[in-house]
Amino acid sequence: MKAKKICALLLSAAMVVTLAACGGSGKEGTSDGSSGSPAGENSDKKRVCFVARASADTFAAWLTSEMKKEAENYDDIKLTCVSGEGDDNKENGLLEDCVTKKYDLVIVQSNNNSAQAPYVQQLVDTGIPVITTNPTTHQSDLEGGDDNSVMKGTGTVDADPVAQAKVSADRAVKEVPENAKVVVLKGPSGNYHADKRREAWTEYFFDKRPDVEILYEDYANWNSDEALTLMESWVQSGTHIDAIISMNDNMAAGAIEAIRDDKEYVEDDGTPSFLAYGVDGTAQGCLLIQEGLLTSTALQSAADLAKKNMEYAEKIVNGEMDVTEVSDFVDAPEINKDNVQKYIQIYIDNGEIADDGLLNE
């Protein structure tokens, strides 16, 4: 089991390196590799800051990398990327720093919507345009209650977390065996995508399959290391786990890593005796589907999110539209064994998967 943990830690370290290339340590970095500049310098370029939630989160690292690539297409924008490292206090401090540095626009990927909402409000009150992305920040995150409209004074570029979870939940209704025992891996409490994906699994799977028993359910906070540790503990009970239901690919990967060498779960020829479902359609998730260890996922394209974010950012900072006019969502196509090669080729073409079929790290 120690070897598995080391493998997972190396993967997380690789993602940290990826994010650090764009300021992932919390220090500022820009799309051209230079450090961020105080207000008033480089006045020929508009200054945009992307505040990511965590570098150990595979999707956040992927989104940061795509934001960096997209920024290279805009000569009039200087992009700075920073990471909250999954810590609400750290991310909130970064948002306060954005107020101090008077950015022309801030793009926020919250770790915990309600925790970041007051600091997003500080930006709005200062007159700095804010786009919230992956997930949207809603009015209810600021005020409580049931108002799920986009937070006043902000715009959003996002994906529908209910639609994302429904993709695999609909499959699971048909293919999870009768009286199955399953485990559930949840994202951070208070995160809109994490909460809504879990609600969708209740509506579209558990309510339709009352025969299914949840053996264990816990927060792994989007993190593969935490998921690996939980899964190692859960399998020690001796009860066979028929399905892993994960709110993202990264946690599913950690859980799978915990059992990939266990003959009760993976036969000598590589055939699994379990099902596993994720969300995000990451390069890592696609390789697991190709290997037969992940059953399905729903693509949440970081490339599409980054493209839309930067397109709107340029229009806003140049006065072509108001930030409150931004409300755009990417699709959530299913990825499974029948179509995974198409997505793997996309990842090979963009350099995330090497020609030898391994993740580029």
Steps between C-alpha positions, in 0.01 A plus 500: 500500500795736565601471135150603394512805724838599358358470146205719589723754670721520192193569286393779733852642498494504123178696501655748746785556255251560220311759701812657644602589145215748513538614859360190674699553816300810581774718354404681186595377156385605158441338165842613379678372811572844648385604845185701558528879490347762731218716374624766260780292345469345153206733440485386137354169620188433706577307816289189567543264795381138507457371856497117489379291790789251536806366319451145633160490329558350155220696338605832654853441375368412155284813492794715606717352226228568242452856627871556454487367142197714412657814643778469244242583231433845647770764455296751700465285815752408768375195692611424855413163655499419872373201702315478829636147549160374621514734801211744538704746704779500244264546208316779681833671564581478129166663415575781745838535330321540167312797648826655619668452162199640312482248220294586196311169537512197731394146410418297811486122539366462853599221734191562716238727348360644821848557646622691194175689428564791743843553345355489151262770626799710608629489144158599364471785752842626391382509139715210379310273258480137614428183302444193718577168335490131588292566710266796465457713810129553567310762694409233755871446570517858624162540669385145573152398392396350169596767247715304253536787256853608412638727774407862434769701325683193366495277193561128465654243266420153626357153436180348637602265785161326500530418131857380556402252773185388319711369210647218711206465739276408207746227400538375855125444539525234229841346564562498876409147619196433718556552874838653427724645770649834396722777637462872431782754480393862546663829410543783753198583713346828386641476148215547255619236252570248775161547664296503180671195354424309820137614492474383139624154594225480761231606252612303197648189660440433870131596493451263205710219650391458864662153496845658488675545834752777567769327704707813554483866398748772582664821381821462302497867397576437130832347612637165379719450808204538736290266287777239498524510880124467540479210255785314671307526825168401348623181331637377832143436616499192279172584326539510124440845350305470177527862387694819570287809453724804490417866448815543289757295308787587733337340805393200291863460391618498860241239599591283201870526585422354842359178349669459162737235643231328707403169334151528650444810285724460196571160343839401360388594148400849619124436507340693789228359724368848579353801322625856544352835396653847492456850361734733307628286214862573590789340314558278802134399504508413130805279547321317783200443272733364231650270762151381594515623859276808470157428357397847385542870559352824369729745328540837663737656252753726669607609152146619418464671838833681455414604146166649605648668809771674302266599216266670745788645702632686197158641415441615857837667560468681167152627579322294233261336749407509867609210720139441608417405140727194526307178562635212296522125555700219337350164405542170689540217245542146630835324463501120515685205346321551167626853436797548731760469221369821344567690822836334559606618156396854593720477809787362293462788254505762775796338677333375818546136401831390345523292185583198719158535666624631835407826668745781431609634837 
